[in-house]
Amino acid sequence: MTAVRRVKVLGIAAFTLIIILLFYGAQTHTDRRIALNEHNAERHRQKEALKGGMDAEDLAIEKQLKSQRLKDAEEAAKAKANAKAPNPPKGMEGVPPAKGKTAGAGKWDVHVEIDEILKMSPIIIFSKTYCPYSKKAKRLLLETYKITPAPYVVELDEHDHGPAIQDELEKMTGRRTVPNILVQGRSIGGGDDIAELDADGKLVGKIKSLGGKAVQDVVKGK
């Protein structure tokens, strides 16, 4: 091999080596940059996740407080309405009947109990404390409307004979589900029914037509 060819070969080898070194150097730099970007992205995701977790906790607390405020307002409205019932039993003002009435020698009778409940007010709301539709109906009748005499609320899940009363209400009204709103002993439906009457502007007329002189006034808004 001549000296010229040897120089050329060495030159090519040196150039190739430089290219290889530059390629691997660039690749290493790229890999480091990718790894750094992934690290930064992961830190960002962790921060967002932590922030999101804190926000979710705050929202959960806020939702719980709002739910409790609504529950307290509903209970206050119900107690106020029951206290204004025309014939609350002595010592039971604002409290739905729990033990039930007796017929004869200590024997409880569902018909006697319902008759006693119907005397409490021209409008009776048979409800259950945990039922969302019952809550909707109570808010509408006790807070959106001013009704005289005030509707009376019976929470069947808190009544000692709630299931028996519910069975009898089904026989009387054809409706077993709650809420069951009665005006002078006649059912006008449940939560969706009165909400529809309210939306159509017919709830006042419905209550007055069924309530007659027993219902002194029905006004929307307080």
Secondary structure, DSSP 8 states (H G I E B T S, - for coil): --HHHHHHHHHHHHHHHHHHHHHHHHHHHHHHHHHHHHHHHHHHHHHHHHHHHHHHHHHHHHHHHHHHHHHHHHHHHHHHHHHTSSS--TT-TTS---S--B-SSS-B-HHHHHHHHHTS-SEEEEE-TT-HHHHHHHHIIIIIEEEES--EEEEGGGSTTHHHHHHHHHHHHS--SS-EEEETTEEEE-HHHHHHHHHTT-HHHHHHHHHGGG--EEEE--
